[in-house]
């Protein structure tokens, strides 16, 4: 079974108050996982990576054979897919964590860039995380 996920990180200021949003749906469009949370002060790129890390940590609990992830962070998608190098030390730590989690997945992972308008649901969850200040940690 293929699962479809959208991830987003939001930061009000850069750095500033940040949140993450993740939504996962099955092949029929049924929601199987939703994450919204507050990170405190972080950059937008760190928030984007944190959202992907949270997804990869939580997806182990949901059986699937393939995970298709969309993100509106072109930087994250190109770095994780090996098109861009990771130069920022904070992002390098997050990148390494993503790669470790990815290597442990028992299924295929695809990561695609989409426009912000195509990622509205994950964006709404990330902003709700900031508004509600419900910490993930």
N, C-alpha and C positions, 0 to 999 in steps of 0.2 A: 504494500500500500504506500502511496506517495502522500506526504504531508507538505503543505504549503505554509510558509511562515513569512511574516514581515517584521522587521526590527527597526527601531529608531532610537536615537539619543537626542535629547534636547538640552540646550544650555541658554539661559537668559543672561547674556554676557558671555564673554569668552576669554578667561573662565568666568563662570557664574553659577547660579543655582541650576542644578542639572537633574534630569530624570531619564528613565528608560521605558520603552514600551515594546512589547512582543505580543504577537498574535499568531496562533497556529490553527490551521483548518485542515480537515481531512478532504478526501477527494470529492465528497458530496457538499463541501462548504460548511460543514458543522464545526463549530469552534471546539478545539480540544485542549487549548492552553492559552492563557492570557496572563501577561505580567505587566504591572505598572509599578514603578518605584522611584524613590528619591535617592540621589547620590550625594547630595550636598554640593560643594563647590568643585567643579570639574570643567574641562574644556569640552566643546561639542564633540571633538574626535574621540576623546576618552569615553564619553557617554555612548557614542555609536558603537565602539568596541565592547563596552560593558554589556550593552543590550545583546550583542551576538554571543558573548561568553555565557550570559544567563540562559539564552536559548539552548546552547549546546550542552550546558549542565543539566537542564531540565528535560531535554528531549529523550534522554535515556529511559525515562519512565513510560514512554509512549511507543508502542510497537509500530515500526514502519520499515520499508525497504529503501526509501529514497526521501530526502528532504530538500525541498527547493526553497531557498531563502531570497527574499528581496529586501534591498536597502536603498535609501536615497543618498547614501554616502558613497560617492564615486571613489573617494580616497580609500575607504575601508575595502570596498569591493576589489579595486585594482591591487591593493596591497595583499589581501588574503589570496587572491587568484594569481599572485606572482608577477603582475605586470609592473608594479611600482615597488621600489625598495622602501623599507621602513627606516627612517633616519632619526626620528624623535625617540629618545630613551623611554618616555612614558608609554608611547604607543608600541614600542618594541616589546615591552613586557606583556602588554595586552595581546599583541600579535602572536607572541610565543605561546601564550595561554590558549589562544584560539587554535593554533596549529597542534598543540598537544591534545586538546579535546577532539579536534577533527580526526586525528590519527586513531583515536580510540573508538570512533563511531563504527558500529557494525553495519552501516549502510552508506549509500552514496550521498554526498552533499554537493549541491549546486548553489552558487551565490551569484545573484544578478543585481545589477544597478537598475533602478527605476526612478522616475521623476518624483518630486515631492507630492504631486497630486495623486500619484498612484500608491502612495504610502501613507495616506491620510489617517487610516485607522491606527497604525502603530504610532504615528505622530500624536494623535489624540491621547493615547495611553501614556506616552512619555511626558506630555504636558500635564496630564492628570497627576502623574507622579510628583511633579514639582508643586502643583497646586495643593495636593493633599499632604505633602511632606512625609509620606509613609516610607521610612527608611528600609532599604533592602538588607542592610547589614546590622 
